[in-house]
Amino acid sequence: MGIFARLARLIKSNINDLISRSEDPEKMLNQIVIDMSAQLIEAKKQVASSIADEKRLAKQAEQEAATAAEWERRAMMAVRASDDKLAKEALARKKEHAQLAQQFQEQWQKQKTSVDQLKLALRALNSKIEEAKRKKNLLIARKKRAEAQKAIQETMSGLKNASAFEAFDQMAGRIEQMEAEAEAGAELAEEYSGDVLANKFEQLEVTTGAEEDLTALKRKMGVLPPEPAPPAAEEKPVRVEEKSAEEFEQLDQAEQDELAQALAELEAQEQQELRVKR
């Protein structure tokens, strides 16, 4: 945990140094977050190194245990060969490696416990830094709002006896007076230019249109009787020629050809009769 204690002291010293300079709060907050992020990266490197040491101790413990087992196998070989002296030496070597394996196992357990604590501390530090980032944005927003309020107060305090607002109202009154004078001049111009008569006719047209709309509305509501229907147009008599032409158009092509041939024969017969009479 010494890593994080040194890290906390370093971050605290950096913050105190920035505050003592009385710099812009927004720049200070941004720099603090940058420093904390940099220290977080360094802390991650330290934790990664501790994790690597843990894995190395575990591997060494496994290797020593495997070596001890190998020397025990060799001692068995010596016993089968009836070489007790060689078997004792192999057992002594096996004991040494077994003791080393036990020591590495104990160190690995301690290192693992330390690594677990470092991981928890690292996660807590990362959460604190993320929280600081969120608070930074909130503090910057509060700072900008305070600056805006301060600027408004300074502007309001700079207006002595509301003289600027009084001048604004005076100018508005002058503009209204100018508009009234312009309207009066236009009205006089109409009186002397003959436009009054035209305006009267325009008003009469508007009034007449309003009366017609009112009458239509009353008829729609049933207050007045409905408008009488216009007289029906008289039907024109259909000429025989037109009717015959329409009927001829309704025949198909074969019927039209047959009718045309019959008319031609009838006309030829009439011509023949006329020649005989002459």
C-alpha positions as CSV (number, residue, x, y, z in Angstrom):
1,M,0.0,0.0,0.0
2,G,3.1,2.3,0.1
3,I,2.6,2.9,-3.6
4,F,-0.8,4.5,-3.1
5,A,0.3,6.5,0.0
6,R,3.1,8.1,-2.1
7,L,0.6,8.7,-4.9
8,A,-1.8,10.4,-2.6
9,R,0.9,12.6,-1.2
10,L,2.1,13.5,-4.7
11,I,-1.4,14.4,-5.9
12,K,-2.1,16.4,-2.8
13,S,1.1,18.4,-3.2
14,N,0.4,19.1,-6.9
15,I,-3.1,20.4,-6.0
16,N,-1.8,22.6,-3.2
17,D,0.8,23.9,-5.5
18,L,-1.8,24.8,-8.1
19,I,-4.0,26.5,-5.6
20,S,-1.2,28.5,-4.1
21,R,-0.6,30.0,-7.6
22,S,-4.1,31.4,-7.7
23,E,-4.5,30.5,-11.3
24,D,-7.8,30.4,-13.3
25,P,-10.0,27.7,-11.7
26,E,-10.9,26.1,-15.0
27,K,-7.3,25.7,-15.9
28,M,-6.5,24.5,-12.4
29,L,-9.2,21.8,-12.5
30,N,-8.1,20.6,-15.9
31,Q,-4.5,20.4,-14.8
32,I,-5.4,18.5,-11.7
33,V,-7.3,15.9,-13.7
34,I,-4.4,15.6,-16.1
35,D,-2.0,15.0,-13.1
36,M,-4.3,12.5,-11.5
37,S,-4.6,10.6,-14.8
38,A,-0.9,10.5,-15.2
39,Q,-0.4,9.2,-11.6
40,L,-3.1,6.6,-12.3
41,I,-1.1,5.3,-15.3
42,E,2.0,5.1,-13.1
43,A,0.0,3.2,-10.4
44,K,-1.3,0.8,-13.0
45,K,2.3,0.1,-14.0
46,Q,3.2,-0.6,-10.3
47,V,0.3,-3.0,-9.9
48,A,1.2,-4.8,-13.1
49,S,4.7,-5.3,-11.8
50,S,3.4,-6.7,-8.6
51,I,1.1,-9.1,-10.5
52,A,4.1,-10.2,-12.6
53,D,6.1,-10.9,-9.3
54,E,3.1,-13.0,-8.1
55,K,3.1,-15.1,-11.2
56,R,6.9,-15.5,-11.1
57,L,6.7,-16.8,-7.4
58,A,3.9,-19.2,-8.3
59,K,5.9,-20.6,-11.2
60,Q,9.1,-20.9,-9.1
61,A,7.1,-22.8,-6.4
62,E,5.8,-25.2,-9.1
63,Q,9.3,-25.7,-10.5
64,E,10.8,-26.5,-7.0
65,A,7.9,-28.9,-6.2
66,A,8.5,-30.6,-9.6
67,T,12.3,-30.8,-8.9
68,A,11.6,-32.3,-5.4
69,A,9.4,-35.0,-7.0
70,E,12.1,-35.8,-9.5
71,W,14.7,-36.3,-6.8
72,E,12.2,-38.6,-5.0
73,R,11.9,-40.6,-8.1
74,R,15.6,-40.9,-8.4
75,A,15.9,-42.1,-4.7
76,M,13.4,-44.8,-5.6
77,M,15.6,-45.9,-8.5
78,A,18.6,-46.1,-6.1
79,V,16.6,-48.2,-3.7
80,R,15.7,-50.6,-6.4
81,A,19.4,-50.8,-7.3
82,S,20.2,-51.6,-3.7
83,D,22.3,-48.4,-3.5
84,D,21.1,-46.9,-0.1
85,K,23.9,-44.3,0.0
86,L,22.8,-42.8,-3.4
87,A,19.2,-43.0,-2.3
88,K,20.0,-41.0,0.9
89,E,21.7,-38.3,-1.2
90,A,18.8,-38.1,-3.5
91,L,16.4,-37.8,-0.6
92,A,18.5,-35.0,0.9
93,R,18.4,-33.1,-2.4
94,K,14.6,-33.7,-2.6
95,K,14.2,-32.2,0.9
96,E,16.1,-29.0,-0.1
97,H,13.9,-28.5,-3.1
98,A,10.7,-29.3,-1.1
99,Q,11.7,-26.6,1.4
100,L,12.3,-24.1,-1.4
101,A,9.0,-25.0,-2.9
102,Q,7.3,-24.4,0.5
103,Q,9.0,-21.0,0.9
104,F,8.1,-19.9,-2.6
105,Q,4.5,-21.0,-1.9
106,E,4.4,-18.9,1.2
107,Q,5.8,-15.9,-0.6
108,W,3.4,-16.4,-3.4
109,Q,0.4,-16.4,-1.0
110,K,1.6,-13.1,0.6
111,Q,2.2,-11.6,-2.8
112,K,-1.2,-12.7,-4.0
113,T,-2.8,-11.1,-1.0
114,S,-0.9,-7.9,-1.6
115,V,-1.9,-7.9,-5.3
116,D,-5.5,-8.3,-4.5
117,Q,-5.3,-5.3,-2.2
118,L,-3.5,-3.3,-4.8
119,K,-6.2,-4.1,-7.4
120,L,-8.9,-2.9,-5.0
121,A,-7.0,0.3,-4.3
122,L,-6.4,0.8,-8.0
123,R,-10.1,0.5,-8.7
124,A,-10.9,2.9,-5.9
125,L,-8.4,5.4,-7.2
126,N,-9.8,5.0,-10.7
127,S,-13.3,5.7,-9.4
128,K,-12.1,8.7,-7.5
129,I,-10.5,10.1,-10.6
130,E,-13.6,9.5,-12.7
131,E,-15.7,11.2,-10.0
132,A,-13.2,14.1,-10.1
133,K,-13.7,14.4,-13.8
134,R,-17.4,14.6,-13.4
135,K,-17.1,17.2,-10.6
136,K,-14.7,19.1,-12.7
137,N,-17.3,19.7,-15.4
138,L,-19.9,20.7,-12.7
139,L,-17.5,23.1,-11.1
140,I,-16.6,24.7,-14.5
141,A,-20.3,25.2,-15.2
142,R,-20.8,26.8,-11.8
143,K,-17.7,29.0,-12.4
144,K,-19.1,30.2,-15.8
145,R,-22.5,30.9,-14.3
146,A,-20.9,32.9,-11.5
147,E,-18.9,34.9,-14.0
148,A,-22.1,35.6,-16.0
149,Q,-23.9,36.8,-12.9
150,K,-20.9,39.0,-11.9
151,A,-20.9,40.6,-15.4
152,I,-24.6,41.3,-15.2
153,Q,-24.2,42.9,-11.7
154,E,-21.3,45.0,-12.9
155,T,-23.4,46.2,-15.9
156,M,-26.4,47.0,-13.7
157,S,-24.2,48.9,-11.2
158,G,-22.7,50.9,-14.1
159,L,-26.1,52.4,-14.9
160,K,-26.4,55.5,-12.7
161,N,-29.9,56.4,-11.7
162,A,-31.2,54.4,-14.6
163,S,-30.2,57.2,-17.0
164,A,-29.8,54.9,-19.9
165,F,-33.3,53.5,-19.5
166,E,-34.7,57.0,-19.2
167,A,-33.0,58.0,-22.4
168,F,-34.3,54.9,-24.2
169,D,-37.9,55.8,-23.1
170,Q,-37.4,59.4,-24.3
171,M,-36.3,58.2,-27.8
172,A,-39.3,55.8,-27.9
173,G,-41.6,58.8,-27.2
174,R,-40.0,60.9,-29.9
175,I,-40.4,58.1,-32.5
176,E,-44.1,57.8,-31.5
177,Q,-44.6,61.5,-32.0
178,M,-42.9,61.3,-35.4
179,E,-45.3,58.5,-36.4
180,A,-48.3,60.5,-35.3
181,E,-47.2,63.6,-37.3
182,A,-46.6,61.4,-40.4
183,E,-50.1,59.9,-40.1
184,A,-51.6,63.4,-39.7
185,G,-49.8,64.6,-42.8
186,A,-51.1,61.7,-44.8
187,E,-54.7,62.3,-43.7
188,L,-54.4,66.0,-44.7
189,A,-53.0,65.0,-48.1
190,E,-56.0,62.8,-48.7
191,E,-58.4,65.6,-47.9
192,Y,-56.9,67.9,-50.5
193,S,-56.1,65.3,-53.2
194,G,-59.7,63.9,-53.7
195,D,-58.8,60.5,-52.3
196,V,-61.5,60.8,-49.6
197,L,-64.2,59.9,-52.2
198,A,-62.3,56.8,-53.3
199,N,-61.9,55.7,-49.7
200,K,-65.7,56.2,-49.2
201,F,-66.5,53.9,-52.1
202,E,-64.0,51.3,-50.8
203,Q,-65.7,51.4,-47.4
204,L,-69.1,51.0,-49.1
205,E,-67.8,47.9,-51.0
206,V,-66.6,46.4,-47.8
207,T,-69.9,47.1,-46.0
208,T,-71.9,45.6,-49.0
209,G,-69.8,42.5,-48.9
210,A,-70.3,42.2,-45.2
211,E,-74.1,42.5,-45.6
212,E,-74.1,39.7,-48.3
213,D,-72.0,37.5,-46.0
214,L,-74.5,38.1,-43.1
215,T,-77.5,37.3,-45.3
216,A,-75.8,34.0,-46.5
217,L,-75.1,33.0,-42.9
218,K,-78.7,33.7,-41.8
219,R,-80.0,31.5,-44.7
220,K,-77.6,28.8,-43.7
221,M,-78.8,28.9,-40.1
222,G,-82.5,28.9,-41.3
223,V,-83.2,32.4,-40.0
224,L,-84.0,33.6,-43.5
225,P,-85.7,31.5,-46.3
226,P,-83.4,29.9,-48.8
227,E,-82.5,31.7,-51.9
228,P,-84.9,30.9,-54.8
229,A,-83.6,28.6,-57.4
230,P,-82.9,30.1,-60.8
231,P,-85.4,29.4,-63.6
232,A,-84.5,26.3,-65.7
233,A,-83.2,26.9,-69.1
234,E,-85.5,26.0,-72.0
235,E,-84.4,23.0,-74.0
236,K,-83.7,23.7,-77.6
237,P,-85.5,21.4,-80.2
238,V,-83.3,18.9,-81.8
239,R,-83.2,19.2,-85.6
240,V,-83.9,16.2,-87.6
241,E,-80.7,16.5,-89.4
242,E,-78.7,16.6,-86.2
243,K,-80.7,13.6,-84.8
244,S,-80.1,11.6,-88.0
245,A,-76.4,12.5,-87.9
246,E,-76.2,11.3,-84.3
247,E,-77.9,8.0,-85.1
248,F,-75.7,7.5,-88.2
249,E,-72.6,8.0,-86.0
250,Q,-73.9,5.3,-83.6
251,L,-73.9,2.6,-86.4
252,D,-70.9,0.4,-87.0
253,Q,-68.8,0.6,-90.2
254,A,-70.7,-2.1,-92.1
255,E,-74.1,-0.6,-91.3
256,Q,-72.8,2.8,-92.3
257,D,-71.5,1.5,-95.6
258,E,-74.8,-0.3,-96.3
259,L,-76.9,2.8,-95.5
260,A,-74.6,4.9,-97.7
261,Q,-75.1,2.5,-100.6
262,A,-78.9,2.5,-100.2
263,L,-78.9,6.3,-100.2
264,A,-76.8,6.4,-103.3
265,E,-79.1,3.9,-105.2
266,L,-82.1,6.0,-104.1
267,E,-80.5,9.2,-105.3
268,A,-79.7,7.5,-108.7
269,Q,-83.3,6.3,-109.1
270,E,-84.6,9.8,-108.4
271,Q,-82.2,11.2,-111.0
272,Q,-83.5,8.6,-113.5
273,E,-87.1,9.5,-112.9
274,L,-86.4,13.2,-113.4
275,R,-84.7,12.5,-116.8
276,V,-87.7,10.4,-117.9
277,K,-90.2,13.2,-117.0
278,R,-88.2,15.7,-119.0
